[in-house]
Amino acid sequence: VGGAMSPPRFLRAGDVVRIEIEKIGAIENRVTEEPAETAILE
């Protein structure tokens, strides 16, 4: 999300992302931590 910021800032578990379009509505999603058994390891 903010990799180009100094210092970099990324979404973490508990953060809320909310997008709203006037006269249409809004959607809100809470960031959750991915369970270890489904995590992608690089």
PyMOL Python script that loads the backbone (N, CA, C, O; Angstrom):
from pymol import cmd

cmd.read_pdbstr("""\
ATOM      1  N   VAL A   1       0.834  -1.191   0.000  1.00  0.00           N
ATOM      2  CA  VAL A   1       0.000   0.000   0.000  1.00  0.00           C
ATOM      3  C   VAL A   1       0.866   1.237   0.000  1.00  0.00           C
ATOM      4  O   VAL A   1       0.641   2.141  -0.804  1.00  0.00           O
ATOM      5  N   GLY A   2       1.836   1.303   0.867  1.00  0.00           N
ATOM      6  CA  GLY A   2       2.672   2.488   0.955  1.00  0.00           C
ATOM      7  C   GLY A   2       4.142   2.165   0.844  1.00  0.00           C
ATOM      8  O   GLY A   2       4.955   2.714   1.587  1.00  0.00           O
ATOM      9  N   GLY A   3       4.497   1.282  -0.073  1.00  0.00           N
ATOM     10  CA  GLY A   3       5.886   0.876  -0.231  1.00  0.00           C
ATOM     11  C   GLY A   3       6.801   2.009  -0.639  1.00  0.00           C
ATOM     12  O   GLY A   3       8.001   1.967  -0.366  1.00  0.00           O
ATOM     13  N   ALA A   4       6.247   3.031  -1.297  1.00  0.00           N
ATOM     14  CA  ALA A   4       7.059   4.159  -1.752  1.00  0.00           C
ATOM     15  C   ALA A   4       7.189   5.236  -0.676  1.00  0.00           C
ATOM     16  O   ALA A   4       7.939   6.197  -0.851  1.00  0.00           O
ATOM     17  N   MET A   5       6.462   5.083   0.441  1.00  0.00           N
ATOM     18  CA  MET A   5       6.538   6.067   1.519  1.00  0.00           C
ATOM     19  C   MET A   5       7.838   5.875   2.292  1.00  0.00           C
ATOM     20  O   MET A   5       8.466   4.819   2.221  1.00  0.00           O
ATOM     21  N   SER A   6       8.226   6.896   3.019  1.00  0.00           N
ATOM     22  CA  SER A   6       9.427   6.800   3.832  1.00  0.00           C
ATOM     23  C   SER A   6       9.061   7.140   5.276  1.00  0.00           C
ATOM     24  O   SER A   6       8.793   8.308   5.557  1.00  0.00           O
ATOM     25  N   PRO A   7       9.036   6.197   6.193  1.00  0.00           N
ATOM     26  CA  PRO A   7       9.260   4.762   6.036  1.00  0.00           C
ATOM     27  C   PRO A   7       8.050   4.098   5.374  1.00  0.00           C
ATOM     28  O   PRO A   7       6.949   4.647   5.410  1.00  0.00           O
ATOM     29  N   PRO A   8       8.246   2.919   4.770  1.00  0.00           N
ATOM     30  CA  PRO A   8       7.144   2.214   4.107  1.00  0.00           C
ATOM     31  C   PRO A   8       6.035   1.862   5.101  1.00  0.00           C
ATOM     32  O   PRO A   8       6.311   1.519   6.251  1.00  0.00           O
ATOM     33  N   ARG A   9       4.772   1.949   4.647  1.00  0.00           N
ATOM     34  CA  ARG A   9       3.622   1.584   5.488  1.00  0.00           C
ATOM     35  C   ARG A   9       2.755   0.604   4.721  1.00  0.00           C
ATOM     36  O   ARG A   9       2.371   0.862   3.580  1.00  0.00           O
ATOM     37  N   PHE A  10       2.453  -0.501   5.338  1.00  0.00           N
ATOM     38  CA  PHE A  10       1.652  -1.544   4.705  1.00  0.00           C
ATOM     39  C   PHE A  10       0.439  -1.847   5.566  1.00  0.00           C
ATOM     40  O   PHE A  10       0.436  -1.561   6.763  1.00  0.00           O
ATOM     41  N   LEU A  11      -0.595  -2.426   4.960  1.00  0.00           N
ATOM     42  CA  LEU A  11      -1.777  -2.818   5.711  1.00  0.00           C
ATOM     43  C   LEU A  11      -1.422  -3.932   6.681  1.00  0.00           C
ATOM     44  O   LEU A  11      -0.624  -4.817   6.375  1.00  0.00           O
ATOM     45  N   ARG A  12      -2.042  -3.868   7.879  1.00  0.00           N
ATOM     46  CA  ARG A  12      -1.819  -4.886   8.903  1.00  0.00           C
ATOM     47  C   ARG A  12      -3.165  -5.389   9.409  1.00  0.00           C
ATOM     48  O   ARG A  12      -4.190  -4.731   9.228  1.00  0.00           O
ATOM     49  N   ALA A  13      -3.157  -6.537  10.034  1.00  0.00           N
ATOM     50  CA  ALA A  13      -4.380  -7.091  10.609  1.00  0.00           C
ATOM     51  C   ALA A  13      -5.042  -6.046  11.506  1.00  0.00           C
ATOM     52  O   ALA A  13      -4.386  -5.433  12.349  1.00  0.00           O
ATOM     53  N   GLY A  14      -6.338  -5.852  11.316  1.00  0.00           N
ATOM     54  CA  GLY A  14      -7.092  -4.872  12.097  1.00  0.00           C
ATOM     55  C   GLY A  14      -7.330  -3.566  11.361  1.00  0.00           C
ATOM     56  O   GLY A  14      -8.242  -2.822  11.720  1.00  0.00           O
ATOM     57  N   ASP A  15      -6.530  -3.263  10.335  1.00  0.00           N
ATOM     58  CA  ASP A  15      -6.748  -2.054   9.542  1.00  0.00           C
ATOM     59  C   ASP A  15      -8.059  -2.183   8.771  1.00  0.00           C
ATOM     60  O   ASP A  15      -8.482  -3.289   8.435  1.00  0.00           O
ATOM     61  N   VAL A  16      -8.699  -1.048   8.494  1.00  0.00           N
ATOM     62  CA  VAL A  16      -9.954  -1.035   7.748  1.00  0.00           C
ATOM     63  C   VAL A  16      -9.753  -0.222   6.473  1.00  0.00           C
ATOM     64  O   VAL A  16      -9.238   0.896   6.509  1.00  0.00           O
ATOM     65  N   VAL A  17     -10.167  -0.800   5.347  1.00  0.00           N
ATOM     66  CA  VAL A  17     -10.120  -0.112   4.055  1.00  0.00           C
ATOM     67  C   VAL A  17     -11.559   0.217   3.686  1.00  0.00           C
ATOM     68  O   VAL A  17     -12.400  -0.679   3.600  1.00  0.00           O
ATOM     69  N   ARG A  18     -11.848   1.503   3.468  1.00  0.00           N
ATOM     70  CA  ARG A  18     -13.209   1.939   3.138  1.00  0.00           C
ATOM     71  C   ARG A  18     -13.163   2.767   1.863  1.00  0.00           C
ATOM     72  O   ARG A  18     -12.385   3.714   1.747  1.00  0.00           O
ATOM     73  N   ILE A  19     -14.007   2.395   0.910  1.00  0.00           N
ATOM     74  CA  ILE A  19     -14.120   3.110  -0.354  1.00  0.00           C
ATOM     75  C   ILE A  19     -15.562   3.574  -0.480  1.00  0.00           C
ATOM     76  O   ILE A  19     -16.489   2.790  -0.279  1.00  0.00           O
ATOM     77  N   GLU A  20     -15.754   4.851  -0.815  1.00  0.00           N
ATOM     78  CA  GLU A  20     -17.104   5.388  -0.938  1.00  0.00           C
ATOM     79  C   GLU A  20     -17.235   6.173  -2.232  1.00  0.00           C
ATOM     80  O   GLU A  20     -16.353   6.952  -2.595  1.00  0.00           O
ATOM     81  N   ILE A  21     -18.345   5.959  -2.919  1.00  0.00           N
ATOM     82  CA  ILE A  21     -18.679   6.723  -4.115  1.00  0.00           C
ATOM     83  C   ILE A  21     -19.976   7.462  -3.816  1.00  0.00           C
ATOM     84  O   ILE A  21     -21.011   6.852  -3.550  1.00  0.00           O
ATOM     85  N   GLU A  22     -19.898   8.779  -3.866  1.00  0.00           N
ATOM     86  CA  GLU A  22     -21.045   9.616  -3.536  1.00  0.00           C
ATOM     87  C   GLU A  22     -22.278   9.208  -4.335  1.00  0.00           C
ATOM     88  O   GLU A  22     -22.198   8.967  -5.539  1.00  0.00           O
ATOM     89  N   LYS A  23     -23.400   9.135  -3.664  1.00  0.00           N
ATOM     90  CA  LYS A  23     -24.711   8.790  -4.222  1.00  0.00           C
ATOM     91  C   LYS A  23     -24.830   7.326  -4.652  1.00  0.00           C
ATOM     92  O   LYS A  23     -25.884   6.917  -5.138  1.00  0.00           O
ATOM     93  N   ILE A  24     -23.777   6.537  -4.483  1.00  0.00           N
ATOM     94  CA  ILE A  24     -23.844   5.117  -4.842  1.00  0.00           C
ATOM     95  C   ILE A  24     -23.746   4.258  -3.586  1.00  0.00           C
ATOM     96  O   ILE A  24     -24.576   3.375  -3.369  1.00  0.00           O
ATOM     97  N   GLY A  25     -22.748   4.510  -2.774  1.00  0.00           N
ATOM     98  CA  GLY A  25     -22.598   3.732  -1.549  1.00  0.00           C
ATOM     99  C   GLY A  25     -21.146   3.546  -1.166  1.00  0.00           C
ATOM    100  O   GLY A  25     -20.246   4.162  -1.735  1.00  0.00           O
ATOM    101  N   ALA A  26     -20.942   2.685  -0.190  1.00  0.00           N
ATOM    102  CA  ALA A  26     -19.596   2.456   0.336  1.00  0.00           C
ATOM    103  C   ALA A  26     -19.402   0.970   0.596  1.00  0.00           C
ATOM    104  O   ALA A  26     -20.361   0.222   0.792  1.00  0.00           O
ATOM    105  N   ILE A  27     -18.144   0.565   0.593  1.00  0.00           N
ATOM    106  CA  ILE A  27     -17.780  -0.799   0.962  1.00  0.00           C
ATOM    107  C   ILE A  27     -16.615  -0.690   1.933  1.00  0.00           C
ATOM    108  O   ILE A  27     -15.729   0.149   1.771  1.00  0.00           O
ATOM    109  N   GLU A  28     -16.632  -1.541   2.934  1.00  0.00           N
ATOM    110  CA  GLU A  28     -15.606  -1.501   3.967  1.00  0.00           C
ATOM    111  C   GLU A  28     -15.113  -2.916   4.217  1.00  0.00           C
ATOM    112  O   GLU A  28     -15.910  -3.840   4.383  1.00  0.00           O
ATOM    113  N   ASN A  29     -13.807  -3.082   4.244  1.00  0.00           N
ATOM    114  CA  ASN A  29     -13.202  -4.391   4.487  1.00  0.00           C
ATOM    115  C   ASN A  29     -12.145  -4.276   5.576  1.00  0.00           C
ATOM    116  O   ASN A  29     -11.325  -3.358   5.567  1.00  0.00           O
ATOM    117  N   ARG A  30     -12.175  -5.214   6.510  1.00  0.00           N
ATOM    118  CA  ARG A  30     -11.179  -5.266   7.577  1.00  0.00           C
ATOM    119  C   ARG A  30     -10.085  -6.252   7.168  1.00  0.00           C
ATOM    120  O   ARG A  30     -10.371  -7.361   6.718  1.00  0.00           O
ATOM    121  N   VAL A  31      -8.840  -5.834   7.330  1.00  0.00           N
ATOM    122  CA  VAL A  31      -7.695  -6.684   6.999  1.00  0.00           C
ATOM    123  C   VAL A  31      -7.527  -7.710   8.117  1.00  0.00           C
ATOM    124  O   VAL A  31      -7.530  -7.362   9.298  1.00  0.00           O
ATOM    125  N   THR A  32      -7.381  -8.982   7.729  1.00  0.00           N
ATOM    126  CA  THR A  32      -7.159 -10.048   8.706  1.00  0.00           C
ATOM    127  C   THR A  32      -5.841 -10.745   8.402  1.00  0.00           C
ATOM    128  O   THR A  32      -5.342 -10.706   7.277  1.00  0.00           O
ATOM    129  N   GLU A  33      -5.297 -11.375   9.413  1.00  0.00           N
ATOM    130  CA  GLU A  33      -4.051 -12.118   9.227  1.00  0.00           C
ATOM    131  C   GLU A  33      -4.362 -13.450   8.559  1.00  0.00           C
ATOM    132  O   GLU A  33      -5.307 -14.139   8.943  1.00  0.00           O
ATOM    133  N   GLU A  34      -3.572 -13.808   7.567  1.00  0.00           N
ATOM    134  CA  GLU A  34      -3.777 -15.062   6.850  1.00  0.00           C
ATOM    135  C   GLU A  34      -3.308 -16.231   7.714  1.00  0.00           C
ATOM    136  O   GLU A  34      -2.208 -16.189   8.264  1.00  0.00           O
ATOM    137  N   PRO A  35      -4.134 -17.277   7.840  1.00  0.00           N
ATOM    138  CA  PRO A  35      -3.700 -18.452   8.615  1.00  0.00           C
ATOM    139  C   PRO A  35      -2.412 -19.045   8.037  1.00  0.00           C
ATOM    140  O   PRO A  35      -2.235 -19.071   6.819  1.00  0.00           O
ATOM    141  N   ALA A  36      -1.531 -19.511   8.891  1.00  0.00           N
ATOM    142  CA  ALA A  36      -0.225 -20.034   8.466  1.00  0.00           C
ATOM    143  C   ALA A  36      -0.345 -21.157   7.443  1.00  0.00           C
ATOM    144  O   ALA A  36       0.500 -21.269   6.555  1.00  0.00           O
ATOM    145  N   GLU A  37      -1.381 -21.992   7.551  1.00  0.00           N
ATOM    146  CA  GLU A  37      -1.492 -23.121   6.630  1.00  0.00           C
ATOM    147  C   GLU A  37      -1.849 -22.700   5.203  1.00  0.00           C
ATOM    148  O   GLU A  37      -1.718 -23.505   4.281  1.00  0.00           O
ATOM    149  N   THR A  38      -2.299 -21.454   5.001  1.00  0.00           N
ATOM    150  CA  THR A  38      -2.611 -20.990   3.647  1.00  0.00           C
ATOM    151  C   THR A  38      -1.657 -19.899   3.173  1.00  0.00           C
ATOM    152  O   THR A  38      -1.805 -19.394   2.060  1.00  0.00           O
ATOM    153  N   ALA A  39      -0.696 -19.533   3.987  1.00  0.00           N
ATOM    154  CA  ALA A  39       0.234 -18.458   3.635  1.00  0.00           C
ATOM    155  C   ALA A  39       1.137 -18.879   2.475  1.00  0.00           C
ATOM    156  O   ALA A  39       1.492 -20.049   2.327  1.00  0.00           O
ATOM    157  N   ILE A  40       1.493 -17.892   1.664  1.00  0.00           N
ATOM    158  CA  ILE A  40       2.416 -18.126   0.550  1.00  0.00           C
ATOM    159  C   ILE A  40       3.820 -17.783   1.035  1.00  0.00           C
ATOM    160  O   ILE A  40       4.077 -16.653   1.450  1.00  0.00           O
ATOM    161  N   LEU A  41       4.706 -18.734   0.986  1.00  0.00           N
ATOM    162  CA  LEU A  41       6.084 -18.517   1.421  1.00  0.00           C
ATOM    163  C   LEU A  41       6.964 -18.308   0.207  1.00  0.00           C
ATOM    164  O   LEU A  41       6.922 -19.078  -0.752  1.00  0.00           O
ATOM    165  N   GLU A  42       7.764 -17.252   0.265  1.00  0.00           N
ATOM    166  CA  GLU A  42       8.659 -16.953  -0.861  1.00  0.00           C
ATOM    167  C   GLU A  42      10.088 -17.187  -0.469  1.00  0.00           C
ATOM    168  O   GLU A  42      10.991 -16.990  -1.282  1.00  0.00           O
TER     169      GLU A  42
END
""", "prot")
cmd.dss("prot")
cmd.show_as("cartoon", "prot")
cmd.util.cbc("prot")
cmd.orient("prot")
